Structure formats: C-alpha cells, structure tokens
Amino acid sequence: MNSTDIAHVCHEVNRAYCESLGDDSQPTWEQAPDWQRMSAIDGVEFHIANPDAGPEASHENWLEMKLKEGWKYGPEKDPAKKLHPCCVPFAELPVEQKAKDFIFRQIVHSLKEA
C-alpha cells in the first residue's frame, strides 16, 4: 500500500472511532477537504520515515503542521477559524484523544508492508 492508501484507512478508522465517542463531524475520505487528507498523508509519511516514533511524536508532528498552517487552540473544532481542541501538547490531551495517535501509528506500521 502507498501512503495515500494507508492515510485513507487511517482516516476512516479515525472517523469510526470519533463516531464511537459521539462525534459525527468527520466526513468520509472522499468528502474530506484537501487539508484533512494531506494531514493524514503527512502523518503516514512521518511514521514510515520515523519507525521508532511513538504516539506522542505522532501528535507533536501533527501539532507542528497545524501551527504552521495557522491553527490555534479552540474549545471546539472550527476549520473556518482554524481552531482545534487538540492544539495542545500530547500530555494535555484527554485519553480519548491520545488513543487516536496510538491507533494511527499502529495502522501505519501494520499496513506499510502490505
């Protein structure tokens, strides 16, 4: 599988996980905006290039990208205003949000040789 294929799987698993938490705001991969798909692809490529990076590094990579794009912390996700509740250090994330980084990393490592 290539990075885009793996990112597609990561996105859809994340979408299902979010739905399990009562968050149905995540669009399908096909309906996701380019910035969201590119973020997933970047995360996949980060883990492929850094196989020993853990979930915390995954979040910090994501956070660095978001901050460079002008995103800031906000209590609710608002793409138009570039606000996101996860724009905090990994240690400050709720356990439900930390779980996403563990899941994302494992999907990449499970599929990168497929």
MMTF fields as JSON, N, C-alpha, C and O atoms, coordinates in Angstrom:
{
  "mmtfVersion": "1.0.0",
  "mmtfProducer": "UNKNOWN",
  "numBonds": 455,
  "numAtoms": 456,
  "numGroups": 114,
  "numChains": 1,
  "numModels": 1,
  "chainsPerModel": [1],
  "groupsPerChain": [114],
  "chainIdList": ["A"],
  "bondAtomList": [4, 2, 8, 6, 12, 10, 16, 14, 20, 18, 24, 22, 28, 26, 32, 30, 36, 34, 40, 38, 44, 42, 48, 46, 52, 50, 56, 54, 60, 58, 64, 62, 68, 66, 72, 70, 76, 74, 80, 78, 84, 82, 88, 86, 92, 90, 96, 94, 100, 98, 104, 102, 108, 106, 112, 110, 116, 114, 120, 118, 124, 122, 128, 126, 132, 130, 136, 134, 140, 138, 144, 142, 148, 146, 152, 150, 156, 154, 160, 158, 164, 162, 168, 166, 172, 170, 176, 174, 180, 178, 184, 182, 188, 186, 192, 190, 196, 194, 200, 198, 204, 202, 208, 206, 212, 210, 216, 214, 220, 218, 224, 222, 228, 226, 232, 230, 236, 234, 240, 238, 244, 242, 248, 246, 252, 250, 256, 254, 260, 258, 264, 262, 268, 266, 272, 270, 276, 274, 280, 278, 284, 282, 288, 286, 292, 290, 296, 294, 300, 298, 304, 302, 308, 306, 312, 310, 316, 314, 320, 318, 324, 322, 328, 326, 332, 330, 336, 334, 340, 338, 344, 342, 348, 346, 352, 350, 356, 354, 360, 358, 364, 362, 368, 366, 372, 370, 376, 374, 380, 378, 384, 382, 388, 386, 392, 390, 396, 394, 400, 398, 404, 402, 408, 406, 412, 410, 416, 414, 420, 418, 424, 422, 428, 426, 432, 430, 436, 434, 440, 438, 444, 442, 448, 446, 452, 450],
  "bondOrderList": [1, 1, 1, 1, 1, 1, 1, 1, 1, 1, 1, 1, 1, 1, 1, 1, 1, 1, 1, 1, 1, 1, 1, 1, 1, 1, 1, 1, 1, 1, 1, 1, 1, 1, 1, 1, 1, 1, 1, 1, 1, 1, 1, 1, 1, 1, 1, 1, 1, 1, 1, 1, 1, 1, 1, 1, 1, 1, 1, 1, 1, 1, 1, 1, 1, 1, 1, 1, 1, 1, 1, 1, 1, 1, 1, 1, 1, 1, 1, 1, 1, 1, 1, 1, 1, 1, 1, 1, 1, 1, 1, 1, 1, 1, 1, 1, 1, 1, 1, 1, 1, 1, 1, 1, 1, 1, 1, 1, 1, 1, 1, 1, 1],
  "groupList": [{"groupName": "MET", "atomNameList": ["N", "CA", "C", "O"], "elementList": ["N", "C", "C", "O"], "formalChargeList": [0, 0, 0, 0], "bondAtomList": [1, 0, 2, 1, 3, 2], "bondOrderList": [1, 1, 2], "singleLetterCode": "M", "chemCompType": "L-PEPTIDE LINKING"}, {"groupName": "ASN", "atomNameList": ["N", "CA", "C", "O"], "elementList": ["N", "C", "C", "O"], "formalChargeList": [0, 0, 0, 0], "bondAtomList": [1, 0, 2, 1, 3, 2], "bondOrderList": [1, 1, 2], "singleLetterCode": "N", "chemCompType": "L-PEPTIDE LINKING"}, {"groupName": "SER", "atomNameList": ["N", "CA", "C", "O"], "elementList": ["N", "C", "C", "O"], "formalChargeList": [0, 0, 0, 0], "bondAtomList": [1, 0, 2, 1, 3, 2], "bondOrderList": [1, 1, 2], "singleLetterCode": "S", "chemCompType": "L-PEPTIDE LINKING"}, {"groupName": "THR", "atomNameList": ["N", "CA", "C", "O"], "elementList": ["N", "C", "C", "O"], "formalChargeList": [0, 0, 0, 0], "bondAtomList": [1, 0, 2, 1, 3, 2], "bondOrderList": [1, 1, 2], "singleLetterCode": "T", "chemCompType": "L-PEPTIDE LINKING"}, {"groupName": "ASP", "atomNameList": ["N", "CA", "C", "O"], "elementList": ["N", "C", "C", "O"], "formalChargeList": [0, 0, 0, 0], "bondAtomList": [1, 0, 2, 1, 3, 2], "bondOrderList": [1, 1, 2], "singleLetterCode": "D", "chemCompType": "L-PEPTIDE LINKING"}, {"groupName": "ILE", "atomNameList": ["N", "CA", "C", "O"], "elementList": ["N", "C", "C", "O"], "formalChargeList": [0, 0, 0, 0], "bondAtomList": [1, 0, 2, 1, 3, 2], "bondOrderList": [1, 1, 2], "singleLetterCode": "I", "chemCompType": "L-PEPTIDE LINKING"}, {"groupName": "ALA", "atomNameList": ["N", "CA", "C", "O"], "elementList": ["N", "C", "C", "O"], "formalChargeList": [0, 0, 0, 0], "bondAtomList": [1, 0, 2, 1, 3, 2], "bondOrderList": [1, 1, 2], "singleLetterCode": "A", "chemCompType": "L-PEPTIDE LINKING"}, {"groupName": "HIS", "atomNameList": ["N", "CA", "C", "O"], "elementList": ["N", "C", "C", "O"], "formalChargeList": [0, 0, 0, 0], "bondAtomList": [1, 0, 2, 1, 3, 2], "bondOrderList": [1, 1, 2], "singleLetterCode": "H", "chemCompType": "L-PEPTIDE LINKING"}, {"groupName": "VAL", "atomNameList": ["N", "CA", "C", "O"], "elementList": ["N", "C", "C", "O"], "formalChargeList": [0, 0, 0, 0], "bondAtomList": [1, 0, 2, 1, 3, 2], "bondOrderList": [1, 1, 2], "singleLetterCode": "V", "chemCompType": "L-PEPTIDE LINKING"}, {"groupName": "CYS", "atomNameList": ["N", "CA", "C", "O"], "elementList": ["N", "C", "C", "O"], "formalChargeList": [0, 0, 0, 0], "bondAtomList": [1, 0, 2, 1, 3, 2], "bondOrderList": [1, 1, 2], "singleLetterCode": "C", "chemCompType": "L-PEPTIDE LINKING"}, {"groupName": "GLU", "atomNameList": ["N", "CA", "C", "O"], "elementList": ["N", "C", "C", "O"], "formalChargeList": [0, 0, 0, 0], "bondAtomList": [1, 0, 2, 1, 3, 2], "bondOrderList": [1, 1, 2], "singleLetterCode": "E", "chemCompType": "L-PEPTIDE LINKING"}, {"groupName": "ARG", "atomNameList": ["N", "CA", "C", "O"], "elementList": ["N", "C", "C", "O"], "formalChargeList": [0, 0, 0, 0], "bondAtomList": [1, 0, 2, 1, 3, 2], "bondOrderList": [1, 1, 2], "singleLetterCode": "R", "chemCompType": "L-PEPTIDE LINKING"}, {"groupName": "TYR", "atomNameList": ["N", "CA", "C", "O"], "elementList": ["N", "C", "C", "O"], "formalChargeList": [0, 0, 0, 0], "bondAtomList": [1, 0, 2, 1, 3, 2], "bondOrderList": [1, 1, 2], "singleLetterCode": "Y", "chemCompType": "L-PEPTIDE LINKING"}, {"groupName": "LEU", "atomNameList": ["N", "CA", "C", "O"], "elementList": ["N", "C", "C", "O"], "formalChargeList": [0, 0, 0, 0], "bondAtomList": [1, 0, 2, 1, 3, 2], "bondOrderList": [1, 1, 2], "singleLetterCode": "L", "chemCompType": "L-PEPTIDE LINKING"}, {"groupName": "GLY", "atomNameList": ["N", "CA", "C", "O"], "elementList": ["N", "C", "C", "O"], "formalChargeList": [0, 0, 0, 0], "bondAtomList": [1, 0, 2, 1, 3, 2], "bondOrderList": [1, 1, 2], "singleLetterCode": "G", "chemCompType": "PEPTIDE LINKING"}, {"groupName": "GLN", "atomNameList": ["N", "CA", "C", "O"], "elementList": ["N", "C", "C", "O"], "formalChargeList": [0, 0, 0, 0], "bondAtomList": [1, 0, 2, 1, 3, 2], "bondOrderList": [1, 1, 2], "singleLetterCode": "Q", "chemCompType": "L-PEPTIDE LINKING"}, {"groupName": "PRO", "atomNameList": ["N", "CA", "C", "O"], "elementList": ["N", "C", "C", "O"], "formalChargeList": [0, 0, 0, 0], "bondAtomList": [1, 0, 2, 1, 3, 2], "bondOrderList": [1, 1, 2], "singleLetterCode": "P", "chemCompType": "L-PEPTIDE LINKING"}, {"groupName": "TRP", "atomNameList": ["N", "CA", "C", "O"], "elementList": ["N", "C", "C", "O"], "formalChargeList": [0, 0, 0, 0], "bondAtomList": [1, 0, 2, 1, 3, 2], "bondOrderList": [1, 1, 2], "singleLetterCode": "W", "chemCompType": "L-PEPTIDE LINKING"}, {"groupName": "PHE", "atomNameList": ["N", "CA", "C", "O"], "elementList": ["N", "C", "C", "O"], "formalChargeList": [0, 0, 0, 0], "bondAtomList": [1, 0, 2, 1, 3, 2], "bondOrderList": [1, 1, 2], "singleLetterCode": "F", "chemCompType": "L-PEPTIDE LINKING"}, {"groupName": "LYS", "atomNameList": ["N", "CA", "C", "O"], "elementList": ["N", "C", "C", "O"], "formalChargeList": [0, 0, 0, 0], "bondAtomList": [1, 0, 2, 1, 3, 2], "bondOrderList": [1, 1, 2], "singleLetterCode": "K", "chemCompType": "L-PEPTIDE LINKING"}],
  "groupTypeList": [0, 1, 2, 3, 4, 5, 6, 7, 8, 9, 7, 10, 8, 1, 11, 6, 12, 9, 10, 2, 13, 14, 4, 4, 2, 15, 16, 3, 17, 10, 15, 6, 16, 4, 17, 15, 11, 0, 2, 6, 5, 4, 14, 8, 10, 18, 7, 5, 6, 1, 16, 4, 6, 14, 16, 10, 6, 2, 7, 10, 1, 17, 13, 10, 0, 19, 13, 19, 10, 14, 17, 19, 12, 14, 16, 10, 19, 4, 16, 6, 19, 19, 13, 7, 16, 9, 9, 8, 16, 18, 6, 10, 13, 16, 8, 10, 15, 19, 6, 19, 4, 18, 5, 18, 11, 15, 5, 8, 7, 2, 13, 19, 10, 6],
  "groupIdList": [1, 2, 3, 4, 5, 6, 7, 8, 9, 10, 11, 12, 13, 14, 15, 16, 17, 18, 19, 20, 21, 22, 23, 24, 25, 26, 27, 28, 29, 30, 31, 32, 33, 34, 35, 36, 37, 38, 39, 40, 41, 42, 43, 44, 45, 46, 47, 48, 49, 50, 51, 52, 53, 54, 55, 56, 57, 58, 59, 60, 61, 62, 63, 64, 65, 66, 67, 68, 69, 70, 71, 72, 73, 74, 75, 76, 77, 78, 79, 80, 81, 82, 83, 84, 85, 86, 87, 88, 89, 90, 91, 92, 93, 94, 95, 96, 97, 98, 99, 100, 101, 102, 103, 104, 105, 106, 107, 108, 109, 110, 111, 112, 113, 114],
  "secStructList": [7, 7, 2, 2, 2, 2, 2, 2, 2, 2, 2, 2, 2, 2, 2, 2, 2, 2, 2, 2, 6, 6, 7, 7, 7, 7, 7, 7, 6, 6, 6, 1, 7, 2, 2, 2, 2, 2, 2, 2, 2, 2, 2, 2, 2, 2, 2, 2, 2, 7, 6, 6, 7, 7, 2, 2, 2, 2, 2, 2, 2, 2, 2, 2, 2, 2, 2, 2, 6, 6, 7, 3, 3, 7, 1, 1, 7, 5, 6, 6, 6, 6, 3, 3, 6, 6, 7, 1, 7, 4, 4, 4, 1, 7, 2, 2, 2, 2, 2, 2, 2, 2, 2, 2, 2, 2, 2, 2, 2, 2, 2, 6, 6, 7],
  "xCoordList": [0.841, 0.0, 0.887, 1.953, 0.432, 1.185, 0.672, -0.301, 1.335, 0.992, -0.455, -1.115, -0.947, -2.329, -3.321, -4.319, -3.059, -3.951, -3.989, -5.056, -2.82, -2.75, -3.449, -4.167, -3.238, -3.9, -5.417, -6.137, -5.897, -7.339, -7.86, -8.887, -7.155, -7.566, -7.516, -8.458, -6.418, -6.29, -7.445, -8.02, -7.777, -8.854, -10.186, -10.924, -10.481, -11.774, -11.858, -12.927, -10.744, -10.739, -10.921, -11.669, -10.241, -10.398, -11.844, -12.4, -12.432, -13.83, -14.747, -15.636, -14.527, -15.338, -15.104, -16.041, -13.836, -13.527, -14.224, -14.813, -14.162, -14.837, -16.332, -16.935, -16.928, -18.359, -18.659, -19.699, -17.74, -17.953, -17.949, -18.52, -17.308, -17.268, -18.403, -18.497, -19.271, -20.388, -20.09, -20.902, -18.924, -18.532, -18.771, -18.004, -19.822, -20.131, -19.782, -20.356, -18.843, -18.479, -17.443, -17.169, -16.864, -15.809, -16.409, -17.228, -16.004, -16.505, -15.784, -14.746, -16.336, -15.65, -14.376, -14.222, -13.479, -12.236, -12.556, -11.924, -13.525, -13.879, -14.441, -14.268, -15.101, -15.702, -14.805, -15.111, -13.708, -12.817, -12.125, -11.762, -11.941, -11.209, -9.749, -9.218, -9.118, -7.723, -6.818, -5.958, -6.99, -6.116, -6.2, -5.207, -7.378, -7.553, -6.892, -6.242, -7.066, -6.415, -4.894, -4.178, -4.399, -2.949, -2.374, -1.243, -3.124, -2.68, -2.5, -1.521, -3.442, -3.34, -2.15, -1.414, -1.958, -0.83, 0.484, 1.416, 0.561, 1.766, 2.045, 3.194, 1.02, 1.187, 1.7, 2.553, 1.183, 1.656, 3.123, 3.932, 3.461, 4.848, 5.789, 6.936, 5.321, 6.127, 6.469, 7.624, 5.481, 5.738, 6.563, 7.349, 6.398, 7.228, 8.688, 9.595, 8.913, 10.28, 10.878, 12.099, 10.03, 10.475, 9.824, 8.953, 10.239, 9.549, 9.569, 8.721, 10.511, 10.566, 9.793, 9.722, 9.221, 8.453, 7.186, 6.475, 6.928, 5.738, 4.537, 4.589, 3.456, 2.229, 2.423, 1.824, 3.255, 3.49, 4.145, 3.769, 5.124, 5.788, 4.803, 4.888, 3.876, 2.85, 2.029, 1.79, 1.604, 0.808, 1.632, 1.144, 2.872, 3.707, 3.952, 4.002, 4.104, 4.241, 2.968, 3.033, 1.817, 0.528, 0.383, -0.017, 0.713, 0.571, 1.483, 1.073, 2.705, 3.632, 3.073, 3.152, 2.511, 1.924, 0.744, 0.621, -0.109, -1.281, -0.852, -1.396, 0.119, 0.559, 1.169, 0.958, 1.915, 2.495, 1.404, 1.58, 0.278, -0.834, -1.735, -2.735, -1.394, -2.154, -3.241, -4.011, -3.322, -4.326, -3.934, -2.754, -4.939, -4.731, -5.691, -6.615, -5.45, -6.362, -7.718, -7.811, -8.751, -10.12, -10.897, -10.599, -11.873, -12.605, -13.376, -13.676, -13.693, -14.37, -13.684, -13.188, -13.66, -13.028, -13.836, -15.052, -13.132, -13.745, -12.756, -11.905, -12.864, -11.91, -11.88, -10.821, -13.002, -13.034, -12.179, -11.535, -12.181, -11.384, -10.033, -9.224, -9.799, -8.574, -8.379, -7.314, -9.438, -9.404, -9.578, -10.37, -8.831, -8.904, -8.625, -7.655, -9.451, -9.238, -7.997, -7.556, -7.441, -6.249, -4.946, -3.879, -5.013, -3.807, -3.177, -3.044, -2.8, -2.129, -1.065, -1.123, -0.094, 0.881, 0.2, -0.869, 0.825, 0.278, -0.14, -1.209, 0.705, 0.426, -0.874, -1.462, -1.328, -2.547, -3.803, -4.91, -3.642, -4.801, -5.581, -4.985, -6.892, -7.677, -7.292, -6.864, -7.444, -7.039, -7.729, -7.137, -8.971, -9.688, -8.997, -9.018, -8.38, -7.669, -6.283, -5.813, -5.626, -4.332, -4.479, -3.593, -5.598, -5.833, -5.743, -5.291, -6.168, -6.114, -4.688, -4.463, -3.722, -2.328, -1.783, -0.992, -2.197, -1.8, -2.373, -1.675, -3.645, -4.331, -3.723, -3.428, -3.538, -2.973, -1.62, -1.376, -0.737, 0.609, 0.545, 1.269, -0.309, -0.378, -0.897, -0.421, -1.852, -2.353, -1.227, -1.051, -0.462, 0.64, 1.621, 2.003, 2.03, 3.024, 2.465, 3.222, 1.177, 0.569, 0.416, 0.475, 0.217, -0.073, 1.101, 1.037, 2.154, 3.233, 3.929, 4.526, 3.864, 4.487, 3.459, 3.814, 2.199, 1.122, 1.163, 0.339],
  "yCoordList": [-1.187, 0.0, 1.252, 1.273, 2.276, 3.527, 4.434, 4.105, 5.569, 6.479, 6.956, 7.065, 7.237, 7.71, 6.616, 6.89, 5.386, 4.271, 4.073, 3.881, 4.121, 3.952, 5.119, 4.92, 6.334, 7.505, 7.374, 7.771, 6.824, 6.603, 5.687, 5.975, 4.585, 3.653, 4.35, 4.249, 5.056, 5.776, 6.752, 6.833, 7.486, 8.467, 7.794, 8.254, 6.711, 6.049, 5.381, 5.368, 4.825, 4.258, 5.377, 5.223, 6.499, 7.641, 8.145, 8.503, 8.166, 8.623, 7.704, 8.177, 6.383, 5.423, 5.574, 5.504, 5.783, 5.987, 7.247, 7.227, 8.338, 9.571, 9.337, 9.818, 8.603, 8.305, 7.525, 7.736, 6.613, 5.847, 6.754, 6.407, 7.913, 8.89, 9.906, 10.809, 9.757, 10.676, 11.847, 12.764, 11.825, 12.895, 12.425, 11.62, 12.919, 12.509, 13.611, 13.678, 14.465, 15.598, 15.248, 16.064, 14.057, 13.702, 13.244, 12.325, 13.878, 13.438, 12.166, 11.797, 11.517, 10.371, 10.867, 12.066, 9.961, 10.313, 11.061, 12.072, 10.573, 11.186, 12.596, 13.44, 12.852, 14.164, 15.087, 16.269, 14.554, 15.35, 16.434, 16.203, 17.613, 18.668, 18.271, 17.419, 18.902, 18.579, 18.686, 17.827, 19.733, 19.906, 18.721, 18.362, 18.109, 16.981, 15.725, 14.969, 15.516, 14.362, 14.513, 13.546, 15.73, 15.959, 15.771, 15.307, 16.117, 15.92, 14.429, 14.032, 13.611, 12.164, 11.593, 10.762, 12.028, 11.55, 11.94, 11.138, 13.174, 13.621, 12.736, 12.366, 12.399, 11.533, 10.153, 9.593, 9.61, 8.303, 8.397, 7.567, 9.404, 9.552, 9.793, 9.347, 10.485, 10.695, 9.356, 9.113, 8.491, 7.198, 6.252, 5.462, 6.32, 5.491, 5.946, 5.115, 7.253, 7.796, 7.678, 7.691, 7.564, 7.51, 6.321, 6.505, 5.098, 3.905, 3.746, 3.047, 4.374, 4.26, 5.369, 5.379, 6.289, 7.379, 6.826, 6.013, 7.276, 6.812, 7.705, 8.642, 7.412, 8.209, 9.68, 10.55, 9.966, 11.364, 12.114, 13.246, 11.479, 12.104, 12.301, 13.283, 11.368, 11.483, 12.748, 13.522, 12.947, 14.143, 15.406, 16.387, 15.393, 16.585, 16.939, 18.117, 15.927, 16.166, 16.817, 17.789, 16.275, 16.831, 18.27, 19.159, 18.489, 19.816, 20.829, 21.959, 20.427, 21.331, 21.75, 22.919, 20.794, 21.098, 22.064, 23.03, 21.798, 22.653, 24.083, 25.045, 24.22, 25.556, 26.313, 27.519, 25.631, 26.264, 26.745, 27.735, 26.035, 26.396, 27.458, 27.851, 27.927, 28.987, 28.547, 29.379, 27.25, 26.765, 27.147, 27.319, 27.28, 27.58, 26.74, 26.122, 26.734, 26.044, 26.742, 27.97, 25.932, 26.397, 25.28, 24.114, 25.576, 24.529, 23.585, 22.451, 24.059, 23.213, 23.382, 24.46, 22.321, 22.369, 23.282, 23.141, 24.217, 25.148, 25.386, 26.271, 24.596, 24.735, 26.135, 26.59, 26.816, 28.156, 29.139, 30.02, 28.978, 29.855, 29.234, 29.847, 28.019, 27.264, 27.105, 27.392, 26.64, 26.35, 24.853, 24.212, 24.293, 22.852, 22.577, 23.103, 21.766, 21.468, 20.606, 20.503, 20.0, 19.163, 19.922, 19.309, 21.22, 22.029, 22.326, 23.48, 21.273, 21.326, 20.231, 19.322, 20.298, 19.214, 17.873, 17.827, 16.803, 15.453, 15.179, 14.619, 15.574, 15.306, 15.943, 15.488, 16.985, 17.685, 17.154, 17.591, 16.222, 15.654, 14.72, 14.034, 14.682, 13.663, 12.277, 12.152, 11.261, 9.911, 9.474, 8.743, 9.915, 9.541, 10.092, 9.47, 11.276, 11.868, 11.25, 11.083, 10.912, 10.231, 8.898, 8.49, 8.231, 6.924, 7.012, 6.068, 8.133, 8.293, 8.158, 7.582, 8.695, 8.624, 7.2, 6.787, 6.453, 5.055, 4.247, 3.44, 4.474, 3.751, 4.102, 3.212, 5.383, 5.842, 5.187, 4.63, 5.259, 4.702, 3.201, 2.716, 2.483, 1.034, 0.686, -0.268, 1.434, 1.183, 1.365, 0.532, 2.442, 2.685, 1.521, 1.004, 1.109, 0.044, -1.308, -2.164, -1.514, -2.761, -2.827, -3.908, -1.667, -1.647, -1.245, -1.428, -0.711, -0.183, -1.236, -0.911, -2.487, -3.567, -4.335, -5.268, -3.956, -4.689, -4.411, -4.937],
  "zCoordList": [0.0, 0.0, 0.0, 0.616, -0.693, -0.682, 0.449, 1.128, 0.635, 1.736, 1.674, 2.707, 0.486, 0.351, 0.728, 1.395, 0.309, 0.674, 2.186, 2.769, 2.811, 4.269, 4.966, 5.945, 4.463, 5.044, 4.948, 5.864, 3.852, 3.67, 4.77, 5.385, 5.022, 6.076, 7.438, 8.224, 7.715, 8.991, 9.187, 10.272, 8.14, 8.215, 8.549, 9.42, 7.852, 8.059, 9.431, 10.042, 9.927, 11.273, 12.295, 13.26, 12.086, 12.982, 12.962, 14.0, 11.791, 11.669, 12.48, 13.188, 12.375, 13.131, 14.636, 15.431, 15.013, 16.427, 16.945, 18.026, 16.185, 16.576, 16.739, 17.698, 15.813, 15.92, 17.199, 17.823, 17.6, 18.828, 20.057, 21.091, 19.943, 21.03, 20.945, 21.776, 19.933, 19.759, 18.844, 18.72, 18.197, 17.276, 15.849, 15.32, 15.233, 13.859, 12.858, 11.771, 13.232, 12.375, 11.314, 10.434, 11.378, 10.433, 9.095, 9.063, 8.01, 6.697, 6.24, 6.79, 5.249, 4.656, 3.972, 3.738, 3.658, 2.961, 1.671, 1.364, 0.925, -0.356, -0.186, -1.065, 0.919, 1.168, 1.995, 2.158, 2.511, 3.365, 2.542, 1.389, 3.129, 2.42, 2.219, 2.93, 1.244, 0.934, 2.151, 2.347, 2.987, 4.144, 5.09, 5.722, 5.195, 6.103, 5.53, 6.253, 4.238, 3.606, 3.638, 3.901, 3.369, 3.387, 4.791, 4.938, 5.796, 7.17, 7.464, 8.096, 7.008, 7.214, 6.448, 6.98, 5.217, 4.409, 5.073, 5.133, 5.574, 6.271, 7.483, 7.724, 8.237, 9.404, 9.03, 9.72, 7.943, 7.458, 7.077, 7.489, 6.294, 5.844, 7.024, 7.0, 8.041, 9.248, 9.888, 10.238, 10.043, 10.701, 9.834, 10.357, 8.55, 7.675, 7.76, 7.81, 7.774, 7.849, 9.254, 9.413, 10.259, 11.659, 12.358, 13.208, 12.006, 12.516, 14.04, 14.595, 14.714, 16.168, 16.882, 18.111, 16.134, 16.735, 17.378, 16.788, 18.572, 19.288, 19.063, 18.267, 19.767, 19.636, 19.986, 19.354, 20.986, 21.348, 20.192, 19.887, 19.552, 18.4, 17.251, 16.514, 17.104, 16.065, 16.295, 15.368, 17.533, 17.838, 17.654, 17.092, 18.119, 18.005, 16.533, 16.182, 15.673, 14.23, 13.686, 12.934, 14.072, 13.65, 14.148, 13.396, 15.424, 16.02, 15.329, 15.068, 15.037, 14.347, 12.992, 12.616, 12.262, 10.949, 11.107, 10.354, 12.077, 12.294, 12.644, 12.102, 13.547, 13.946, 12.77, 12.641, 11.916, 10.731, 9.776, 9.065, 9.768, 8.899, 9.529, 8.927, 10.732, 11.367, 12.326, 12.807, 12.614, 13.559, 14.978, 15.283, 15.844, 17.254, 18.072, 17.543, 19.376, 20.274, 20.275, 20.268, 20.284, 20.465, 21.122, 20.866, 21.952, 22.669, 21.748, 22.122, 20.546, 19.554, 18.215, 17.89, 17.449, 16.129, 15.207, 15.074, 14.576, 13.644, 12.502, 12.593, 11.426, 10.319, 9.706, 9.275, 9.66, 9.067, 9.864, 9.294, 11.183, 12.052, 12.408, 13.104, 11.927, 12.23, 13.741, 14.287, 14.389, 15.818, 16.024, 15.333, 16.982, 17.233, 18.704, 19.251, 19.358, 20.776, 21.045, 22.19, 20.019, 20.199, 19.938, 19.904, 19.756, 19.564, 20.92, 21.327, 21.594, 22.891, 22.892, 22.063, 23.805, 23.897, 24.19, 24.799, 23.753, 23.913, 25.358, 25.6, 26.322, 27.736, 28.21, 29.192, 27.529, 27.923, 27.242, 27.555, 26.32, 25.63, 26.546, 27.377, 26.408, 27.11, 26.567, 25.419, 27.386, 26.986, 25.685, 24.891, 25.462, 24.238, 23.0, 21.939, 23.144, 22.007, 21.852, 20.727, 22.945, 22.876, 22.143, 21.392, 22.367, 21.743, 20.217, 19.571, 19.641, 18.184, 17.661, 16.597, 18.418, 17.984, 18.076, 17.23, 19.088, 19.199, 18.038, 17.424, 17.751, 16.671, 15.317, 14.519, 15.059, 13.784, 13.536, 12.465, 14.545, 14.421, 14.105, 13.236, 14.802, 14.588, 13.2, 12.585, 12.709, 11.35, 10.345, 9.456, 10.475, 9.538, 9.564, 8.514, 10.762, 10.849, 10.412, 9.952, 10.544, 10.085, 8.579, 7.992, 7.943, 6.504, 5.618, 4.402, 6.186, 5.344, 4.504, 3.478, 4.919, 4.146, 3.328, 2.608, 3.429, 2.726, 1.226, 0.478]
}
